[in-house]
Amino acid sequence: MIESYKGISPRGDLLLLRKLADNLAGKTFLHVNSTREGGGVAEILQRMVPILSSLGIKARWDIIKGDDRFFDMTKKVHNALQGYTEFIDKAMWEHHYKVNEENAAKLDLDADAVLIHDPQPAPLVSFRTGGVWIWRCHIDVSNPQRDVFKEIGTYANKFDAAIYSVSRFAGAMCPNEFIIPPSIDPLSEKNRELTIEEIAETANRLGIPTDRSVILQVSRFDRFKDPTGVIMAYRMVKKYNDCVLVLAGSPATDDPEGAEVLSEVRDFASNDPDVHILLLPPFSDKDINALQRMATVILQKSLKEGFGLTVAEGMWKGKPVIGGAAGGIPLQIIHGITGFLVHSIEGTAFRMRQLLNNDEMAARMGQHAREYVRQNFLITRQTRDYLSVWYTMLSKGKSLIEL
């Protein structure tokens, strides 16, 4: 499988990946998160686990299960870590631990390396039996609610290492901290090349007109993604440019607020026939791919963002992306080169019009964007980095680590 990336991923990434795999071949590598569908973590794991297996590493992926009370509470934790004020009492924290305790009794946590994703399964570390344990925080924790940050830190501190997407997210929650941005898989259904006929079929089936410019934002229906702000910016642009807006997203099983936010967005759109709000079923990767390829301008106007994989996805399609200057988005968008960073609704509208009125600029930015993703945000690089952290932890105490 890894041979399929030859000629796409940087050669150095593939060479180092093979060297690391040679040293870790035959060992077991377990990933645990809270959902198999919806969100960037699940998307990455769907592609990464087979790559690891093809390299000779015994990789597997498990999810924890919980009741509505558990996921309501962990959504509050997610919001609080991203700076939103939430009340989480002792009983909620006890339930969080209890659900993880129940899952620990059912899961096989015996592995040479265990990578726990985000706060939902963080308490599993209390039941570790051996191996290297790593906590992966995908959330923007640059300005967290302190009491929640401290509580999660009691678990994070029990891990051998912690990984964040951006350096300013690191918060001394663990003795060994690493920075590893997420990635996209260029060979996945969401990112592979599509024919003109495939794109046209999706546009026709979803009712998206192709005779006008298309403004697109793909994301979960989450207030931190600011979908109503996107609609407001679109309305400013619509006065001068004939265009349509598409807001597309899929539900995530671990996000209980999604349906409520979707309803709010539909009400705010006020039945505007040029605003297309699409709730796509899970694994609608080909449709999302086609939407991104038919788009004139792609948005990710997040107010808070762990990383924002949809930015890299849009850039890989050679599109200029306008993103909120939050979380990991500035790591992807080089302002004025691969897209634009914005801080307001008015600024978003201004940059949208700038790109809609300058095809040459948009094409040039799109070319730079695709190459920037190739060099920095493909899944082969992220897999290499995960294996590097694991290998580093096995080499603790050495001043020089060799392959």
C-alpha positions in Angstrom: 0.0 0.0 0.0 2.8 2.4 0.8 4.1 2.1 -2.7 0.9 3.8 -4.0 2.2 7.1 -2.5 5.4 7.1 -4.6 5.5 10.1 -6.8 2.9 11.9 -4.7 4.4 12.1 -1.2 7.8 13.6 -0.7 10.5 10.9 -1.2 12.2 11.7 2.1 8.9 11.0 4.0 8.6 7.6 2.4 12.2 6.6 3.1 12.1 7.6 6.8 8.7 5.9 7.1 10.1 2.6 5.9 13.2 2.9 8.2 11.0 3.5 11.2 8.7 0.6 10.3 11.7 -1.7 9.9 12.6 -1.0 13.5 9.0 -1.4 14.8 7.9 -4.3 12.6 5.9 -6.9 14.4 4.9 -4.7 17.3 1.3 -3.8 18.2 -0.1 -0.3 17.8 -3.5 0.5 19.2 -5.6 3.6 18.5 -8.6 4.5 20.6 -11.1 7.3 20.1 -14.9 7.8 20.5 -16.4 7.5 17.0 -15.8 5.7 13.7 -17.6 8.3 11.7 -17.7 12.1 11.5 -14.8 14.4 12.2 -11.2 14.4 11.2 -9.9 11.9 13.7 -12.0 9.1 12.4 -11.1 10.0 8.8 -7.4 9.9 9.5 -7.6 6.6 11.4 -9.6 5.0 8.6 -6.7 5.5 6.3 -3.7 5.3 8.7 -4.4 1.9 10.2 -4.2 0.1 6.9 -0.9 2.0 6.0 0.6 0.9 9.4 -0.5 -2.7 8.7 1.1 -2.6 5.3 4.4 -1.6 6.9 4.4 -4.7 9.1 3.1 -3.1 12.2 0.1 -4.8 13.9 -2.2 -1.8 14.0 -5.8 -1.8 15.3 -8.4 0.7 16.1 -11.0 0.6 18.9 -13.7 3.0 20.0 -15.2 3.6 23.5 -18.9 3.5 23.9 -21.0 5.6 26.2 -24.5 6.8 27.0 -26.0 10.2 26.1 -25.0 11.6 29.5 -21.4 10.7 28.7 -21.3 12.4 25.3 -23.2 15.5 26.6 -20.5 15.8 29.3 -17.6 15.3 26.9 -19.0 17.9 24.5 -18.9 20.3 27.4 -15.3 19.3 28.1 -14.5 19.9 24.4 -16.2 23.4 24.5 -14.5 24.3 27.8 -11.0 23.3 26.5 -11.6 25.6 23.5 -12.5 28.5 25.9 -16.2 28.3 26.2 -17.5 28.6 29.8 -19.1 25.3 30.9 -20.2 23.9 34.3 -19.0 20.4 34.9 -19.6 19.1 38.4 -18.0 16.2 40.3 -20.8 13.8 39.4 -20.1 14.4 35.7 -16.4 13.7 36.1 -17.2 10.6 38.0 -19.4 9.4 35.2 -16.7 10.2 32.7 -14.3 7.9 34.7 -16.9 5.2 35.2 -17.7 4.9 31.5 -14.0 4.6 30.7 -13.6 2.0 33.5 -16.4 -0.1 31.9 -14.8 0.2 28.5 -11.4 -0.8 29.9 -12.9 -4.0 31.1 -14.1 -4.8 27.5 -11.2 -3.5 25.4 -7.9 -5.2 24.8 -5.5 -2.5 25.9 -2.5 -4.7 25.8 -0.2 -3.2 23.0 3.3 -2.1 22.5 2.1 1.4 21.8 -1.4 2.9 22.7 -2.5 6.2 21.2 -5.5 7.7 22.9 -7.3 10.4 21.0 -8.9 13.4 22.8 -10.6 13.8 26.2 -13.3 11.2 25.8 -11.1 8.1 26.4 -8.3 9.9 28.3 -9.1 8.0 31.6 -8.3 4.7 30.0 -4.7 5.5 30.9 -5.6 4.6 34.5 -6.0 1.0 33.4 -2.8 0.7 31.4 -0.9 -2.6 31.7 2.3 -1.8 29.8 3.7 -0.4 26.6 4.1 3.3 25.5 1.0 5.4 26.1 0.5 8.6 24.1 -2.3 11.1 24.4 -3.3 12.9 21.2 -5.1 16.2 21.8 -6.8 17.4 18.6 -8.5 20.4 20.3 -7.5 24.0 20.4 -6.4 24.3 24.1 -4.6 27.7 23.7 -7.1 29.4 26.1 -8.9 26.7 28.0 -11.3 26.9 31.0 -8.7 26.4 33.7 -10.6 24.0 36.0 -11.4 21.6 33.1 -7.9 21.9 31.7 -6.6 20.9 35.2 -8.9 17.9 35.5 -8.0 16.5 32.1 -4.4 17.2 33.0 -4.6 14.7 35.8 -5.0 12.0 33.1 -2.7 13.5 30.5 0.1 13.5 33.1 -0.1 9.7 33.3 0.9 9.3 29.7 4.4 8.9 28.5 3.9 11.6 25.9 1.3 14.1 24.6 0.9 15.3 21.0 -0.7 18.6 19.9 -1.4 20.0 16.4 0.1 23.4 17.1 2.9 24.5 19.4 0.8 27.1 21.3 -1.6 24.3 22.3 1.0 22.6 24.4 0.4 23.3 28.1 2.8 21.2 30.2 0.1 18.5 30.7 2.6 15.8 30.2 6.4 15.4 30.7 7.1 14.8 27.0 5.2 16.9 24.5 5.3 16.8 20.7 3.8 18.9 17.8 2.3 16.9 14.9 -0.2 18.5 12.6 -2.9 16.3 11.2 -3.1 15.3 7.5 -5.1 14.2 4.5 -4.8 11.1 2.4 -4.4 12.1 -1.3 -5.5 8.6 -2.4 -8.8 8.6 -0.4 -12.2 8.9 -1.9 -12.4 12.4 -0.5 -9.1 13.6 -2.2 -8.6 11.5 -5.3 -8.9 13.0 -8.7 -12.4 13.1 -10.1 -13.7 13.2 -13.7 -15.8 16.1 -15.0 -18.7 13.6 -15.3 -18.4 12.6 -11.6 -18.4 16.3 -10.5 -21.4 17.1 -12.7 -23.3 14.1 -11.3 -22.9 15.2 -7.7 -23.9 18.8 -8.6 -27.0 17.6 -10.4 -28.0 15.2 -7.6 -27.5 17.7 -4.8 -29.1 20.5 -6.8 -26.1 22.8 -6.9 -26.1 25.2 -9.9 -22.9 25.2 -12.0 -23.6 28.3 -14.0 -22.6 30.6 -11.1 -19.7 30.9 -8.6 -19.9 28.5 -5.7 -18.9 29.5 -2.2 -18.4 26.4 0.0 -17.8 25.6 3.6 -17.5 21.9 4.7 -17.6 21.2 8.4 -19.7 19.8 11.2 -22.6 22.0 12.2 -20.9 23.4 15.2 -21.1 27.0 16.6 -17.3 27.2 16.6 -17.4 26.8 12.8 -19.5 30.0 12.7 -22.0 28.9 10.0 -24.2 31.9 10.6 -21.2 34.2 10.2 -20.6 32.5 6.8 -24.2 33.3 5.8 -23.8 36.9 6.8 -20.6 37.3 4.8 -22.2 35.6 1.8 -25.1 38.1 2.0 -22.7 41.0 1.8 -21.0 39.5 -1.2 -24.3 38.6 -2.9 -25.1 42.3 -3.3 -22.3 42.6 -5.9 -21.5 39.0 -7.1 -24.0 36.5 -8.4 -23.0 33.4 -6.4 -24.5 30.5 -4.4 -23.5 29.3 -0.9 -23.1 25.7 0.1 -22.8 24.6 3.7 -22.2 20.9 3.9 -21.5 18.6 6.8 -22.1 15.1 8.2 -23.2 14.2 11.7 -20.7 13.0 14.3 -22.0 10.4 16.7 -20.1 12.0 19.6 -21.5 15.5 19.0 -25.0 15.9 20.6 -25.3 19.6 19.7 -25.1 19.0 15.9 -28.9 18.8 15.3 -29.6 21.9 17.3 -27.0 24.0 15.5 -28.2 22.7 12.1 -31.7 23.8 13.0 -30.4 27.3 13.9 -28.5 27.6 10.6 -31.6 26.6 8.6 -33.7 29.2 10.4 -31.0 31.8 9.8 -30.8 31.1 6.1 -34.5 32.0 5.9 -35.3 29.7 2.9 -32.9 31.6 0.6 -32.9 29.4 -2.5 -29.2 30.3 -3.2 -28.1 29.0 0.2 -27.8 25.2 0.1 -27.5 23.5 3.5 -26.6 19.9 3.1 -26.6 17.3 5.9 -24.7 14.5 4.1 -24.7 10.9 5.5 -21.5 9.6 7.0 -18.8 8.6 4.5 -20.1 11.0 1.7 -16.5 11.4 0.8 -17.0 11.4 -3.0 -19.7 14.1 -2.7 -17.5 16.3 -0.5 -14.6 15.8 -3.0 -16.8 16.9 -5.8 -18.2 19.9 -3.9 -14.7 21.1 -3.2 -13.7 20.7 -6.8 -16.7 22.6 -8.1 -16.2 25.4 -5.6 -14.8 28.8 -6.7 -13.8 29.8 -3.1 -13.6 27.5 -0.1 -14.2 28.8 3.5 -13.3 27.6 6.9 -14.5 30.5 9.0 -13.8 28.9 12.4 -13.8 30.9 15.6 -11.9 28.0 17.4 -10.3 25.1 15.6 -8.0 22.3 16.5 -6.6 22.1 13.0 -9.3 22.1 10.3 -8.6 19.4 7.8 -11.1 20.8 5.4 -8.6 23.6 4.8 -5.9 21.2 3.6 -8.6 19.3 1.6 -9.6 22.4 -0.3 -5.9 23.4 -0.9 -5.1 20.0 -2.2 -7.8 20.6 -4.9 -5.9 23.7 -6.0 -8.4 26.1 -4.4 -7.8 29.3 -2.5 -9.1 28.9 1.0 -10.3 31.7 3.3 -9.9 30.6 6.9 -10.5 32.1 10.4 -7.2 33.0 12.0 -7.8 30.3 14.7 -6.1 27.2 16.0 -4.3 25.2 13.3 -5.7 27.1 10.3 -2.8 29.7 10.2 -0.4 26.7 10.1 -2.0 25.8 6.7 -2.8 29.1 5.1 0.1 31.4 4.3 -1.8 34.7 4.1 -1.8 36.1 0.6 0.1 33.1 -0.8 -2.1 30.0 -0.3 -5.2 31.8 0.8 -6.4 34.4 3.2 -6.7 34.5 7.0 -9.7 36.6 8.4 -10.8 37.9 11.7 -14.3 39.2 11.0 -17.4 38.7 8.9 -16.6 41.9 7.0 -13.1 40.7 6.3 -14.4 37.4 5.1 -16.7 39.1 2.6 -13.9 41.4 1.4 -11.6 38.4 0.7 -14.4 36.5 -1.0 -15.0 39.3 -3.4 -11.3 39.7 -4.0 -11.0 36.1 -5.2 -14.3 36.1 -7.1 -13.2 39.1 -9.1 -9.6 38.0 -9.8 -9.4 34.6 -11.5 -5.7 34.8 -12.1 -5.0 35.5 -8.4 -7.3 32.6 -7.3 -5.5 30.2 -9.7 -2.1 31.2 -8.6 -3.0 30.8 -4.9 -4.5 27.4 -5.6 -1.3 26.2 -7.2 0.8 27.3 -4.2 -1.8 25.8 -1.9 -1.6 22.3 -3.4 2.2 22.1 -3.3 2.2 23.4 0.3 -0.1 20.5 1.3 2.0 18.0 -0.6 5.1 19.1 1.3 3.5 19.3 4.8 0.1 17.8 5.3 -0.1 14.3 3.7 -0.8 11.2 5.7 2.6 9.7 5.0 4.2 12.5 7.0 1.8 12.2 9.9 2.3 8.4 10.1 6.1 9.0 10.0 5.7 11.4 12.9 3.6 9.1 15.0 6.1 6.3 14.6 9.0 8.8 15.4 7.4 9.7 18.7 6.9 6.0 19.5 10.5 5.2 18.6 11.8 8.2 20.6 10.0 7.0 23.7 11.6 3.6 23.3 15.0 5.4 23.1 14.5 7.5 26.2 17.8 8.4 27.9 19.8 8.4 24.7 21.3 11.7 23.6 21.3 10.5 19.9 18.6 8.5 18.3 19.6 6.5 15.3 17.7 4.5 12.7 
